[in-house]
Amino acid sequence: MKEQQWITMFNDVKETIQSIIYTWNPLYLHASEEYEYEATWILPLVYKVENVESLAIEITDILNQSFNSTLTKKSV
């Protein structure tokens, strides 16, 4: 796969993750670009974690760190 194809695929998946998080909006933010940075950190985890439970924990940790929040698995 060419470098540009990888970049395009990366951006497409990142935008999908960002869209899902924005639709979910666990922190009740108002701007669609609010979760762009977090989507970049979540993207590789989608391919690395063993199960959905692990991914949920990782996403919660990323959001808590980025927004200085106290989300728990139950609140998300």
C-alpha positions as a Python dict, from the first residue, in 0.01 Angstrom:
ca = {
    (1, 'M'): (0, 0, 0),
    (2, 'K'): (133, 343, -90),
    (3, 'E'): (203, 603, 176),
    (4, 'Q'): (-83, 825, 61),
    (5, 'Q'): (-323, 532, 82),
    (6, 'W'): (-214, 469, 444),
    (7, 'I'): (-261, 836, 527),
    (8, 'T'): (-607, 838, 370),
    (9, 'M'): (-708, 519, 551),
    (10, 'F'): (-574, 654, 883),
    (11, 'N'): (-767, 979, 841),
    (12, 'D'): (-1087, 798, 743),
    (13, 'V'): (-1074, 568, 1047),
    (14, 'K'): (-983, 859, 1276),
    (15, 'E'): (-1278, 1061, 1147),
    (16, 'T'): (-1508, 763, 1202),
    (17, 'I'): (-1388, 726, 1562),
    (18, 'Q'): (-1423, 1100, 1617),
    (19, 'S'): (-1777, 1094, 1476),
    (20, 'I'): (-1877, 803, 1700),
    (21, 'I'): (-1739, 975, 2010),
    (22, 'Y'): (-1901, 1304, 1917),
    (23, 'T'): (-2239, 1135, 1864),
    (24, 'W'): (-2198, 957, 2196),
    (25, 'N'): (-2065, 1281, 2353),
    (26, 'P'): (-2002, 1153, 2708),
    (27, 'L'): (-1873, 1494, 2819),
    (28, 'Y'): (-2157, 1693, 2660),
    (29, 'L'): (-1926, 1908, 2447),
    (30, 'H'): (-2066, 2131, 2174),
    (31, 'A'): (-1804, 2144, 1899),
    (32, 'S'): (-1755, 1851, 1663),
    (33, 'E'): (-1378, 1896, 1655),
    (34, 'E'): (-1352, 1857, 2033),
    (35, 'Y'): (-1267, 1486, 2013),
    (36, 'E'): (-1019, 1500, 1722),
    (37, 'Y'): (-710, 1469, 1942),
    (38, 'E'): (-861, 1183, 2141),
    (39, 'A'): (-960, 997, 1825),
    (40, 'T'): (-594, 1001, 1721),
    (41, 'W'): (-499, 828, 2047),
    (42, 'I'): (-788, 582, 2033),
    (43, 'L'): (-729, 470, 1675),
    (44, 'P'): (-429, 240, 1738),
    (45, 'L'): (-599, 92, 2043),
    (46, 'V'): (-884, -34, 1826),
    (47, 'Y'): (-634, -271, 1665),
    (48, 'K'): (-433, -356, 1979),
    (49, 'V'): (-677, -432, 2259),
    (50, 'E'): (-801, -783, 2318),
    (51, 'N'): (-1170, -704, 2368),
    (52, 'V'): (-1434, -433, 2387),
    (53, 'E'): (-1405, -415, 2766),
    (54, 'S'): (-1036, -324, 2739),
    (55, 'L'): (-1112, -67, 2471),
    (56, 'A'): (-1380, 93, 2691),
    (57, 'I'): (-1130, 127, 2975),
    (58, 'E'): (-868, 279, 2744),
    (59, 'I'): (-1117, 527, 2595),
    (60, 'T'): (-1232, 628, 2943),
    (61, 'D'): (-871, 686, 3050),
    (62, 'I'): (-795, 895, 2740),
    (63, 'L'): (-1102, 1114, 2787),
    (64, 'N'): (-1032, 1158, 3158),
    (65, 'Q'): (-673, 1263, 3090),
    (66, 'S'): (-761, 1497, 2803),
    (67, 'F'): (-1050, 1673, 2972),
    (68, 'N'): (-951, 1633, 3337),
    (69, 'S'): (-1277, 1449, 3390),
    (70, 'T'): (-1380, 1162, 3612),
    (71, 'L'): (-1572, 937, 3380),
    (72, 'T'): (-1607, 579, 3493),
    (73, 'K'): (-1700, 278, 3290),
    (74, 'K'): (-2049, 296, 3439),
    (75, 'S'): (-2093, 662, 3341),
    (76, 'V'): (-1993, 597, 2982),
}
